[in-house]
């Protein structure tokens, strides 16, 4: 599974979110083949190349194009919360798509 995390500037928040997502997904048994972090402006153009995009809640709507192309877009409020990431993953279509 290819994973992208995005925040406003692509440095601090997306990096912290990437670490939280990686740890959480691996603990749930997901196989991550690639994981990257970037700014929202760059991610809007590259998100279509990923299976799932994690971003801060205010930016979710910016990834409609990626969703229309089959990517799962998950909004997160607290980027440090493994519980929030885990709950969001469990509530998404990821388990059905990747945990067979």
C-alpha positions in Angstrom: 0.0 0.0 0.0 1.3 3.4 -0.9 0.7 6.1 1.7 1.0 9.9 1.5 0.7 12.3 4.4 0.2 16.0 3.7 0.1 19.3 5.7 0.2 23.0 4.9 4.0 23.3 4.4 5.1 19.6 4.1 7.6 19.6 6.9 6.7 19.3 10.5 3.0 18.2 10.8 3.2 15.8 7.8 6.3 14.2 9.1 4.8 13.7 12.5 1.6 12.3 10.9 3.7 10.0 8.7 5.4 8.5 11.7 2.1 8.0 13.5 0.5 6.5 10.4 3.4 4.1 9.7 3.5 2.8 13.3 -0.3 2.5 13.4 -0.8 0.8 10.1 2.1 -1.7 10.7 0.7 -2.6 14.1 -2.6 -3.4 12.4 -0.9 -5.7 9.9 -0.9 -3.4 6.8 2.0 -3.8 4.4 3.3 -0.4 3.4 5.3 -0.4 0.2 5.9 3.3 0.1 5.2 6.2 2.5 6.0 9.9 1.9 5.1 13.3 3.4 4.7 16.6 1.5 2.9 19.9 1.4 -0.8 20.0 0.4 0.0 22.0 -2.7 2.4 19.3 -4.0 0.2 16.5 -2.7 -2.8 17.6 -4.7 -0.9 16.8 -7.9 0.7 13.5 -6.7 -2.0 12.0 -4.5 -3.5 10.1 -7.4 -0.3 7.9 -7.3 -1.1 6.7 -3.8 -3.6 4.3 -2.3 -4.3 6.4 0.8 -3.8 10.0 1.8 -3.7 11.2 5.4 -4.1 14.9 6.0 -5.3 17.4 8.5 -9.1 17.8 8.6 -9.2 21.2 6.9 -7.5 19.9 3.8 -9.6 16.8 3.1 -11.8 18.4 0.4 -8.7 19.4 -1.5 -8.2 15.7 -2.4 -11.5 15.0 -4.1 -9.7 14.3 -7.4 -7.6 11.6 -5.7 -10.8 10.1 -4.1 -12.5 10.1 -7.5 -9.5 8.1 -8.9 -9.8 5.5 -6.1 -7.6 6.8 -3.3 -8.8 6.7 0.3 -8.5 10.2 1.9 -8.5 10.3 5.7 -8.7 13.5 7.7 -6.9 13.6 11.1 -7.3 16.2 13.8 -4.5 15.1 16.2 -1.5 14.0 14.1 0.2 12.5 17.1 -2.7 10.3 18.1 -2.3 6.7 17.1 -5.7 6.0 18.5 -7.3 8.6 16.2 -5.4 7.3 13.2 -6.4 3.7 14.1 -10.0 4.5 14.5 -10.1 6.5 11.2 -8.4 3.6 9.4 -10.9 1.1 10.9 -13.8 3.3 9.9 -12.6 3.6 6.3 -12.6 1.1 3.4 -8.9 0.2 4.1 -9.6 -3.0 6.1 -11.8 -4.4 3.3 -9.3 -3.5 0.6 -6.0 -4.4 2.3 -6.6 -6.8 5.2 -7.8 -9.9 3.4 
